[in-house]
Amino acid sequence: MLTIANLQKGEKAKILDFPIDTIPLKLIEMGCLPGNEVTLVQTTLFNGPLFLTINGSNIAVRKDTAAQIFIEKL
């Protein structure tokens, strides 16, 4: 199954599911919810954070956290 960590720069996807107990509450409050659209804006070197747009909010997410959020590419 695909995760946010599998996206390439500029790709869009729909969030399908994630383990609620391992995702930071702040990320959920910012719109990281099933059914919402996510776009990968930028990656960083050396497994740094991924910069995403979720429902108009720009956020940075650790790659290990992004690997737990399951998606469907649009």
PDB file of N, CA, C and O in Angstrom, chain B, residues numbered from 101:
ATOM      1  N   MET B 101       0.842  -1.179   0.000  1.00  0.00           N
ATOM      2  CA  MET B 101       0.000   0.000   0.000  1.00  0.00           C
ATOM      3  C   MET B 101       0.893   1.251   0.000  1.00  0.00           C
ATOM      4  O   MET B 101       1.942   1.268   0.645  1.00  0.00           O
ATOM      5  N   LEU B 102       0.477   2.277  -0.715  1.00  0.00           N
ATOM      6  CA  LEU B 102       1.255   3.510  -0.827  1.00  0.00           C
ATOM      7  C   LEU B 102       1.099   4.373   0.425  1.00  0.00           C
ATOM      8  O   LEU B 102       0.061   4.363   1.087  1.00  0.00           O
ATOM      9  N   THR B 103       2.169   5.122   0.728  1.00  0.00           N
ATOM     10  CA  THR B 103       2.142   6.077   1.831  1.00  0.00           C
ATOM     11  C   THR B 103       2.601   7.439   1.317  1.00  0.00           C
ATOM     12  O   THR B 103       3.078   7.558   0.188  1.00  0.00           O
ATOM     13  N   ILE B 104       2.454   8.451   2.148  1.00  0.00           N
ATOM     14  CA  ILE B 104       2.917   9.791   1.770  1.00  0.00           C
ATOM     15  C   ILE B 104       4.407   9.775   1.449  1.00  0.00           C
ATOM     16  O   ILE B 104       4.858  10.532   0.588  1.00  0.00           O
ATOM     17  N   ALA B 105       5.170   8.935   2.119  1.00  0.00           N
ATOM     18  CA  ALA B 105       6.611   8.851   1.884  1.00  0.00           C
ATOM     19  C   ALA B 105       6.934   8.374   0.469  1.00  0.00           C
ATOM     20  O   ALA B 105       8.056   8.574   0.004  1.00  0.00           O
ATOM     21  N   ASN B 106       5.974   7.745  -0.233  1.00  0.00           N
ATOM     22  CA  ASN B 106       6.187   7.255  -1.594  1.00  0.00           C
ATOM     23  C   ASN B 106       5.908   8.303  -2.658  1.00  0.00           C
ATOM     24  O   ASN B 106       6.206   8.073  -3.830  1.00  0.00           O
ATOM     25  N   LEU B 107       5.348   9.444  -2.286  1.00  0.00           N
ATOM     26  CA  LEU B 107       5.011  10.477  -3.260  1.00  0.00           C
ATOM     27  C   LEU B 107       6.264  11.129  -3.835  1.00  0.00           C
ATOM     28  O   LEU B 107       7.298  11.220  -3.173  1.00  0.00           O
ATOM     29  N   GLN B 108       6.146  11.579  -5.081  1.00  0.00           N
ATOM     30  CA  GLN B 108       7.185  12.361  -5.726  1.00  0.00           C
ATOM     31  C   GLN B 108       6.761  13.829  -5.671  1.00  0.00           C
ATOM     32  O   GLN B 108       5.577  14.135  -5.525  1.00  0.00           O
ATOM     33  N   LYS B 109       7.728  14.726  -5.789  1.00  0.00           N
ATOM     34  CA  LYS B 109       7.450  16.163  -5.725  1.00  0.00           C
ATOM     35  C   LYS B 109       6.350  16.551  -6.718  1.00  0.00           C
ATOM     36  O   LYS B 109       6.431  16.231  -7.904  1.00  0.00           O
ATOM     37  N   GLY B 110       5.323  17.244  -6.216  1.00  0.00           N
ATOM     38  CA  GLY B 110       4.220  17.707  -7.038  1.00  0.00           C
ATOM     39  C   GLY B 110       3.042  16.753  -7.144  1.00  0.00           C
ATOM     40  O   GLY B 110       1.984  17.144  -7.637  1.00  0.00           O
ATOM     41  N   GLU B 111       3.194  15.514  -6.694  1.00  0.00           N
ATOM     42  CA  GLU B 111       2.099  14.546  -6.781  1.00  0.00           C
ATOM     43  C   GLU B 111       1.035  14.814  -5.723  1.00  0.00           C
ATOM     44  O   GLU B 111       1.321  15.284  -4.622  1.00  0.00           O
ATOM     45  N   LYS B 112      -0.200  14.497  -6.098  1.00  0.00           N
ATOM     46  CA  LYS B 112      -1.331  14.661  -5.188  1.00  0.00           C
ATOM     47  C   LYS B 112      -1.906  13.295  -4.859  1.00  0.00           C
ATOM     48  O   LYS B 112      -1.823  12.357  -5.653  1.00  0.00           O
ATOM     49  N   ALA B 113      -2.491  13.201  -3.673  1.00  0.00           N
ATOM     50  CA  ALA B 113      -3.094  11.949  -3.230  1.00  0.00           C
ATOM     51  C   ALA B 113      -4.212  12.234  -2.246  1.00  0.00           C
ATOM     52  O   ALA B 113      -4.346  13.345  -1.733  1.00  0.00           O
ATOM     53  N   LYS B 114      -5.011  11.209  -1.992  1.00  0.00           N
ATOM     54  CA  LYS B 114      -6.070  11.285  -0.996  1.00  0.00           C
ATOM     55  C   LYS B 114      -5.664  10.409   0.172  1.00  0.00           C
ATOM     56  O   LYS B 114      -5.249   9.266  -0.023  1.00  0.00           O
ATOM     57  N   ILE B 115      -5.780  10.932   1.382  1.00  0.00           N
ATOM     58  CA  ILE B 115      -5.439  10.161   2.575  1.00  0.00           C
ATOM     59  C   ILE B 115      -6.520   9.103   2.795  1.00  0.00           C
ATOM     60  O   ILE B 115      -7.712   9.412   2.795  1.00  0.00           O
ATOM     61  N   LEU B 116      -6.092   7.850   2.984  1.00  0.00           N
ATOM     62  CA  LEU B 116      -7.029   6.760   3.198  1.00  0.00           C
ATOM     63  C   LEU B 116      -7.144   6.368   4.667  1.00  0.00           C
ATOM     64  O   LEU B 116      -8.247   6.261   5.204  1.00  0.00           O
ATOM     65  N   ASP B 117      -5.991   6.155   5.319  1.00  0.00           N
ATOM     66  CA  ASP B 117      -6.012   5.648   6.687  1.00  0.00           C
ATOM     67  C   ASP B 117      -4.636   5.838   7.331  1.00  0.00           C
ATOM     68  O   ASP B 117      -3.639   6.039   6.637  1.00  0.00           O
ATOM     69  N   PHE B 118      -4.594   5.773   8.640  1.00  0.00           N
ATOM     70  CA  PHE B 118      -3.350   5.802   9.394  1.00  0.00           C
ATOM     71  C   PHE B 118      -3.635   5.292  10.803  1.00  0.00           C
ATOM     72  O   PHE B 118      -4.774   5.345  11.267  1.00  0.00           O
ATOM     73  N   PRO B 119      -2.592   4.792  11.490  1.00  0.00           N
ATOM     74  CA  PRO B 119      -2.788   4.343  12.873  1.00  0.00           C
ATOM     75  C   PRO B 119      -2.920   5.554  13.800  1.00  0.00           C
ATOM     76  O   PRO B 119      -1.950   6.280  14.018  1.00  0.00           O
ATOM     77  N   ILE B 120      -4.083   5.763  14.327  1.00  0.00           N
ATOM     78  CA  ILE B 120      -4.403   6.964  15.111  1.00  0.00           C
ATOM     79  C   ILE B 120      -3.480   7.137  16.320  1.00  0.00           C
ATOM     80  O   ILE B 120      -3.222   8.267  16.735  1.00  0.00           O
ATOM     81  N   ASP B 121      -2.986   6.053  16.884  1.00  0.00           N
ATOM     82  CA  ASP B 121      -2.171   6.143  18.097  1.00  0.00           C
ATOM     83  C   ASP B 121      -0.715   6.534  17.834  1.00  0.00           C
ATOM     84  O   ASP B 121       0.010   6.848  18.778  1.00  0.00           O
ATOM     85  N   THR B 122      -0.267   6.520  16.563  1.00  0.00           N
ATOM     86  CA  THR B 122       1.135   6.862  16.285  1.00  0.00           C
ATOM     87  C   THR B 122       1.308   8.188  15.543  1.00  0.00           C
ATOM     88  O   THR B 122       2.434   8.655  15.369  1.00  0.00           O
ATOM     89  N   ILE B 123       0.211   8.793  15.109  1.00  0.00           N
ATOM     90  CA  ILE B 123       0.281  10.074  14.397  1.00  0.00           C
ATOM     91  C   ILE B 123       0.106  11.209  15.405  1.00  0.00           C
ATOM     92  O   ILE B 123      -0.831  11.175  16.203  1.00  0.00           O
ATOM     93  N   PRO B 124       0.985  12.215  15.389  1.00  0.00           N
ATOM     94  CA  PRO B 124       0.854  13.330  16.344  1.00  0.00           C
ATOM     95  C   PRO B 124      -0.497  14.037  16.220  1.00  0.00           C
ATOM     96  O   PRO B 124      -0.991  14.273  15.118  1.00  0.00           O
ATOM     97  N   LEU B 125      -1.079  14.366  17.367  1.00  0.00           N
ATOM     98  CA  LEU B 125      -2.379  15.032  17.415  1.00  0.00           C
ATOM     99  C   LEU B 125      -2.358  16.346  16.632  1.00  0.00           C
ATOM    100  O   LEU B 125      -3.343  16.687  15.978  1.00  0.00           O
ATOM    101  N   LYS B 126      -1.264  17.077  16.691  1.00  0.00           N
ATOM    102  CA  LYS B 126      -1.150  18.355  15.975  1.00  0.00           C
ATOM    103  C   LYS B 126      -1.342  18.153  14.477  1.00  0.00           C
ATOM    104  O   LYS B 126      -1.966  18.985  13.819  1.00  0.00           O
ATOM    105  N   LEU B 127      -0.821  17.069  13.933  1.00  0.00           N
ATOM    106  CA  LEU B 127      -0.964  16.772  12.514  1.00  0.00           C
ATOM    107  C   LEU B 127      -2.434  16.513  12.164  1.00  0.00           C
ATOM    108  O   LEU B 127      -2.910  16.947  11.115  1.00  0.00           O
ATOM    109  N   ILE B 128      -3.128  15.825  13.018  1.00  0.00           N
ATOM    110  CA  ILE B 128      -4.554  15.555  12.814  1.00  0.00           C
ATOM    111  C   ILE B 128      -5.340  16.858  12.886  1.00  0.00           C
ATOM    112  O   ILE B 128      -6.242  17.086  12.080  1.00  0.00           O
ATOM    113  N   GLU B 129      -5.000  17.716  13.849  1.00  0.00           N
ATOM    114  CA  GLU B 129      -5.679  19.001  13.992  1.00  0.00           C
ATOM    115  C   GLU B 129      -5.475  19.902  12.776  1.00  0.00           C
ATOM    116  O   GLU B 129      -6.316  20.753  12.488  1.00  0.00           O
ATOM    117  N   MET B 130      -4.364  19.720  12.060  1.00  0.00           N
ATOM    118  CA  MET B 130      -4.066  20.544  10.891  1.00  0.00           C
ATOM    119  C   MET B 130      -4.690  19.993   9.612  1.00  0.00           C
ATOM    120  O   MET B 130      -4.453  20.530   8.530  1.00  0.00           O
ATOM    121  N   GLY B 131      -5.483  18.932   9.725  1.00  0.00           N
ATOM    122  CA  GLY B 131      -6.220  18.446   8.569  1.00  0.00           C
ATOM    123  C   GLY B 131      -5.782  17.121   8.001  1.00  0.00           C
ATOM    124  O   GLY B 131      -6.302  16.699   6.968  1.00  0.00           O
ATOM    125  N   CYS B 132      -4.851  16.453   8.635  1.00  0.00           N
ATOM    126  CA  CYS B 132      -4.408  15.147   8.145  1.00  0.00           C
ATOM    127  C   CYS B 132      -5.447  14.104   8.568  1.00  0.00           C
ATOM    128  O   CYS B 132      -5.288  13.409   9.571  1.00  0.00           O
ATOM    129  N   LEU B 133      -6.502  14.019   7.778  1.00  0.00           N
ATOM    130  CA  LEU B 133      -7.618  13.123   8.071  1.00  0.00           C
ATOM    131  C   LEU B 133      -7.979  12.340   6.818  1.00  0.00           C
ATOM    132  O   LEU B 133      -7.780  12.823   5.704  1.00  0.00           O
ATOM    133  N   PRO B 134      -8.512  11.123   6.994  1.00  0.00           N
ATOM    134  CA  PRO B 134      -8.934  10.344   5.833  1.00  0.00           C
ATOM    135  C   PRO B 134      -9.916  11.134   4.959  1.00  0.00           C
ATOM    136  O   PRO B 134     -10.838  11.778   5.461  1.00  0.00           O
ATOM    137  N   GLY B 135      -9.697  11.070   3.647  1.00  0.00           N
ATOM    138  CA  GLY B 135     -10.538  11.777   2.695  1.00  0.00           C
ATOM    139  C   GLY B 135      -9.963  13.105   2.239  1.00  0.00           C
ATOM    140  O   GLY B 135     -10.375  13.627   1.203  1.00  0.00           O
ATOM    141  N   ASN B 136      -9.022  13.662   2.986  1.00  0.00           N
ATOM    142  CA  ASN B 136      -8.422  14.943   2.615  1.00  0.00           C
ATOM    143  C   ASN B 136      -7.312  14.744   1.590  1.00  0.00           C
ATOM    144  O   ASN B 136      -6.689  13.685   1.520  1.00  0.00           O
ATOM    145  N   GLU B 137      -7.082  15.788   0.798  1.00  0.00           N
ATOM    146  CA  GLU B 137      -6.077  15.757  -0.249  1.00  0.00           C
ATOM    147  C   GLU B 137      -4.734  16.252   0.280  1.00  0.00           C
ATOM    148  O   GLU B 137      -4.675  17.209   1.052  1.00  0.00           O
ATOM    149  N   VAL B 138      -3.661  15.592  -0.143  1.00  0.00           N
ATOM    150  CA  VAL B 138      -2.304  15.967   0.250  1.00  0.00           C
ATOM    151  C   VAL B 138      -1.445  16.091  -1.002  1.00  0.00           C
ATOM    152  O   VAL B 138      -1.569  15.300  -1.936  1.00  0.00           O
ATOM    153  N   THR B 139      -0.562  17.106  -1.008  1.00  0.00           N
ATOM    154  CA  THR B 139       0.376  17.324  -2.111  1.00  0.00           C
ATOM    155  C   THR B 139       1.782  17.415  -1.535  1.00  0.00           C
ATOM    156  O   THR B 139       2.013  18.129  -0.560  1.00  0.00           O
ATOM    157  N   LEU B 140       2.725  16.686  -2.142  1.00  0.00           N
ATOM    158  CA  LEU B 140       4.116  16.785  -1.720  1.00  0.00           C
ATOM    159  C   LEU B 140       4.728  17.997  -2.400  1.00  0.00           C
ATOM    160  O   LEU B 140       4.830  18.040  -3.626  1.00  0.00           O
ATOM    161  N   VAL B 141       5.137  18.981  -1.609  1.00  0.00           N
ATOM    162  CA  VAL B 141       5.694  20.225  -2.129  1.00  0.00           C
ATOM    163  C   VAL B 141       7.201  20.123  -2.298  1.00  0.00           C
ATOM    164  O   VAL B 141       7.739  20.529  -3.329  1.00  0.00           O
ATOM    165  N   GLN B 142       7.891  19.583  -1.294  1.00  0.00           N
ATOM    166  CA  GLN B 142       9.355  19.556  -1.322  1.00  0.00           C
ATOM    167  C   GLN B 142       9.871  18.443  -0.422  1.00  0.00           C
ATOM    168  O   GLN B 142       9.270  18.135   0.607  1.00  0.00           O
ATOM    169  N   THR B 143      10.981  17.849  -0.813  1.00  0.00           N
ATOM    170  CA  THR B 143      11.689  16.897   0.043  1.00  0.00           C
ATOM    171  C   THR B 143      13.015  17.522   0.459  1.00  0.00           C
ATOM    172  O   THR B 143      13.435  18.534  -0.102  1.00  0.00           O
ATOM    173  N   THR B 144      13.661  16.925   1.428  1.00  0.00           N
ATOM    174  CA  THR B 144      14.968  17.412   1.871  1.00  0.00           C
ATOM    175  C   THR B 144      15.980  16.274   1.817  1.00  0.00           C
ATOM    176  O   THR B 144      15.613  15.105   1.694  1.00  0.00           O
ATOM    177  N   LEU B 145      17.232  16.624   1.910  1.00  0.00           N
ATOM    178  CA  LEU B 145      18.300  15.633   1.879  1.00  0.00           C
ATOM    179  C   LEU B 145      18.409  14.875   3.200  1.00  0.00           C
ATOM    180  O   LEU B 145      17.917  15.318   4.238  1.00  0.00           O
ATOM    181  N   PHE B 146      19.056  13.743   3.130  1.00  0.00           N
ATOM    182  CA  PHE B 146      19.396  12.951   4.314  1.00  0.00           C
ATOM    183  C   PHE B 146      18.184  12.569   5.160  1.00  0.00           C
ATOM    184  O   PHE B 146      18.224  12.657   6.387  1.00  0.00           O
ATOM    185  N   ASN B 147      17.101  12.143   4.496  1.00  0.00           N
ATOM    186  CA  ASN B 147      15.877  11.708   5.184  1.00  0.00           C
ATOM    187  C   ASN B 147      15.301  12.764   6.109  1.00  0.00           C
ATOM    188  O   ASN B 147      14.756  12.442   7.164  1.00  0.00           O
ATOM    189  N   GLY B 148      15.418  14.018   5.718  1.00  0.00           N
ATOM    190  CA  GLY B 148      14.822  15.118   6.477  1.00  0.00           C
ATOM    191  C   GLY B 148      13.318  15.132   6.288  1.00  0.00           C
ATOM    192  O   GLY B 148      12.758  14.209   5.696  1.00  0.00           O
ATOM    193  N   PRO B 149      12.661  16.161   6.780  1.00  0.00           N
ATOM    194  CA  PRO B 149      11.198  16.223   6.700  1.00  0.00           C
ATOM    195  C   PRO B 149      10.689  16.411   5.271  1.00  0.00           C
ATOM    196  O   PRO B 149      11.408  16.882   4.390  1.00  0.00           O
ATOM    197  N   LEU B 150       9.443  16.033   5.075  1.00  0.00           N
ATOM    198  CA  LEU B 150       8.742  16.260   3.817  1.00  0.00           C
ATOM    199  C   LEU B 150       7.842  17.461   4.014  1.00  0.00           C
ATOM    200  O   LEU B 150       7.180  17.583   5.044  1.00  0.00           O
ATOM    201  N   PHE B 151       7.814  18.351   3.032  1.00  0.00           N
ATOM    202  CA  PHE B 151       6.949  19.527   3.107  1.00  0.00           C
ATOM    203  C   PHE B 151       5.696  19.244   2.289  1.00  0.00           C
ATOM    204  O   PHE B 151       5.772  18.947   1.097  1.00  0.00           O
ATOM    205  N   LEU B 152       4.539  19.341   2.949  1.00  0.00           N
ATOM    206  CA  LEU B 152       3.263  18.964   2.362  1.00  0.00           C
ATOM    207  C   LEU B 152       2.267  20.110   2.410  1.00  0.00           C
ATOM    208  O   LEU B 152       2.392  21.036   3.212  1.00  0.00           O
ATOM    209  N   THR B 153       1.280  20.027   1.537  1.00  0.00           N
ATOM    210  CA  THR B 153       0.104  20.885   1.621  1.00  0.00           C
ATOM    211  C   THR B 153      -1.087  19.964   1.836  1.00  0.00           C
ATOM    212  O   THR B 153      -1.356  19.086   1.017  1.00  0.00           O
ATOM    213  N   ILE B 154      -1.797  20.166   2.938  1.00  0.00           N
ATOM    214  CA  ILE B 154      -2.990  19.390   3.248  1.00  0.00           C
ATOM    215  C   ILE B 154      -4.122  20.377   3.470  1.00  0.00           C
ATOM    216  O   ILE B 154      -4.111  21.147   4.430  1.00  0.00           O
ATOM    217  N   ASN B 155      -5.103  20.347   2.569  1.00  0.00           N
ATOM    218  CA  ASN B 155      -6.260  21.252   2.659  1.00  0.00           C
ATOM    219  C   ASN B 155      -5.859  22.715   2.843  1.00  0.00           C
ATOM    220  O   ASN B 155      -6.454  23.431   3.648  1.00  0.00           O
ATOM    221  N   GLY B 156      -4.855  23.151   2.097  1.00  0.00           N
ATOM    222  CA  GLY B 156      -4.433  24.545   2.143  1.00  0.00           C
ATOM    223  C   GLY B 156      -3.432  24.879   3.233  1.00  0.00           C
ATOM    224  O   GLY B 156      -2.917  25.996   3.266  1.00  0.00           O
ATOM    225  N   SER B 157      -3.141  23.938   4.127  1.00  0.00           N
ATOM    226  CA  SER B 157      -2.150  24.163   5.186  1.00  0.00           C
ATOM    227  C   SER B 157      -0.808  23.598   4.755  1.00  0.00           C
ATOM    228  O   SER B 157      -0.733  22.458   4.296  1.00  0.00           O
ATOM    229  N   ASN B 158       0.252  24.385   4.899  1.00  0.00           N
ATOM    230  CA  ASN B 158       1.602  23.921   4.606  1.00  0.00           C
ATOM    231  C   ASN B 158       2.222  23.406   5.880  1.00  0.00           C
ATOM    232  O   ASN B 158       2.294  24.122   6.879  1.00  0.00           O
ATOM    233  N   ILE B 159       2.679  22.137   5.848  1.00  0.00           N
ATOM    234  CA  ILE B 159       3.249  21.523   7.043  1.00  0.00           C
ATOM    235  C   ILE B 159       4.485  20.708   6.681  1.00  0.00           C
ATOM    236  O   ILE B 159       4.657  20.298   5.533  1.00  0.00           O
ATOM    237  N   ALA B 160       5.331  20.482   7.660  1.00  0.00           N
ATOM    238  CA  ALA B 160       6.495  19.612   7.514  1.00  0.00           C
ATOM    239  C   ALA B 160       6.248  18.374   8.370  1.00  0.00           C
ATOM    240  O   ALA B 160       5.815  18.467   9.519  1.00  0.00           O
ATOM    241  N   VAL B 161       6.532  17.219   7.786  1.00  0.00           N
ATOM    242  CA  VAL B 161       6.276  15.946   8.466  1.00  0.00           C
ATOM    243  C   VAL B 161       7.535  15.096   8.382  1.00  0.00           C
ATOM    244  O   VAL B 161       8.178  15.033   7.335  1.00  0.00           O
ATOM    245  N   ARG B 162       7.882  14.449   9.476  1.00  0.00           N
ATOM    246  CA  ARG B 162       9.017  13.528   9.456  1.00  0.00           C
ATOM    247  C   ARG B 162       8.730  12.388   8.498  1.00  0.00           C
ATOM    248  O   ARG B 162       7.586  11.959   8.353  1.00  0.00           O
ATOM    249  N   LYS B 163       9.775  11.902   7.846  1.00  0.00           N
ATOM    250  CA  LYS B 163       9.597  10.847   6.858  1.00  0.00           C
ATOM    251  C   LYS B 163       9.051   9.569   7.493  1.00  0.00           C
ATOM    252  O   LYS B 163       8.244   8.877   6.873  1.00  0.00           O
ATOM    253  N   ASP B 164       9.469   9.246   8.701  1.00  0.00           N
ATOM    254  CA  ASP B 164       8.954   8.034   9.353  1.00  0.00           C
ATOM    255  C   ASP B 164       7.469   8.164   9.692  1.00  0.00           C
ATOM    256  O   ASP B 164       6.743   7.170   9.674  1.00  0.00           O
ATOM    257  N   THR B 165       7.017   9.371   9.998  1.00  0.00           N
ATOM    258  CA  THR B 165       5.582   9.598  10.231  1.00  0.00           C
ATOM    259  C   THR B 165       4.825   9.503   8.912  1.00  0.00           C
ATOM    260  O   THR B 165       3.758   8.892   8.855  1.00  0.00           O
ATOM    261  N   ALA B 166       5.367  10.102   7.848  1.00  0.00           N
ATOM    262  CA  ALA B 166       4.727  10.064   6.529  1.00  0.00           C
ATOM    263  C   ALA B 166       4.590   8.635   6.021  1.00  0.00           C
ATOM    264  O   ALA B 166       3.659   8.330   5.275  1.00  0.00           O
ATOM    265  N   ALA B 167       5.501   7.762   6.416  1.00  0.00           N
ATOM    266  CA  ALA B 167       5.466   6.367   5.975  1.00  0.00           C
ATOM    267  C   ALA B 167       4.342   5.577   6.636  1.00  0.00           C
ATOM    268  O   ALA B 167       4.099   4.430   6.262  1.00  0.00           O
ATOM    269  N   GLN B 168       3.654   6.166   7.608  1.00  0.00           N
ATOM    270  CA  GLN B 168       2.550   5.488   8.294  1.00  0.00           C
ATOM    271  C   GLN B 168       1.185   5.966   7.813  1.00  0.00           C
ATOM    272  O   GLN B 168       0.161   5.445   8.256  1.00  0.00           O
ATOM    273  N   ILE B 169       1.151   6.953   6.909  1.00  0.00           N
ATOM    274  CA  ILE B 169      -0.110   7.515   6.421  1.00  0.00           C
ATOM    275  C   ILE B 169      -0.378   6.956   5.026  1.00  0.00           C
ATOM    276  O   ILE B 169       0.318   7.284   4.065  1.00  0.00           O
ATOM    277  N   PHE B 170      -1.394   6.112   4.935  1.00  0.00           N
ATOM    278  CA  PHE B 170      -1.715   5.422   3.676  1.00  0.00           C
ATOM    279  C   PHE B 170      -2.534   6.329   2.767  1.00  0.00           C
ATOM    280  O   PHE B 170      -3.419   7.057   3.218  1.00  0.00           O
ATOM    281  N   ILE B 171      -2.216   6.269   1.463  1.00  0.00           N
ATOM    282  CA  ILE B 171      -2.816   7.173   0.484  1.00  0.00           C
ATOM    283  C   ILE B 171      -3.266   6.440  -0.772  1.00  0.00           C
ATOM    284  O   ILE B 171      -2.957   5.267  -0.981  1.00  0.00           O
ATOM    285  N   GLU B 172      -3.997   7.162  -1.589  1.00  0.00           N
ATOM    286  CA  GLU B 172      -4.355   6.740  -2.950  1.00  0.00           C
ATOM    287  C   GLU B 172      -4.005   7.910  -3.862  1.00  0.00           C
ATOM    288  O   GLU B 172      -4.517   9.014  -3.675  1.00  0.00           O
ATOM    289  N   LYS B 173      -3.135   7.680  -4.849  1.00  0.00           N
ATOM    290  CA  LYS B 173      -2.720   8.764  -5.755  1.00  0.00           C
ATOM    291  C   LYS B 173      -3.899   9.245  -6.584  1.00  0.00           C
ATOM    292  O   LYS B 173      -4.765   8.463  -6.976  1.00  0.00           O
ATOM    293  N   LEU B 174      -3.915  10.556  -6.845  1.00  0.00           N
ATOM    294  CA  LEU B 174      -4.959  11.153  -7.700  1.00  0.00           C
ATOM    295  C   LEU B 174      -4.429  11.382  -9.098  1.00  0.00           C
ATOM    296  O   LEU B 174      -5.156  11.875  -9.961  1.00  0.00           O
TER     297      LEU B 174
END
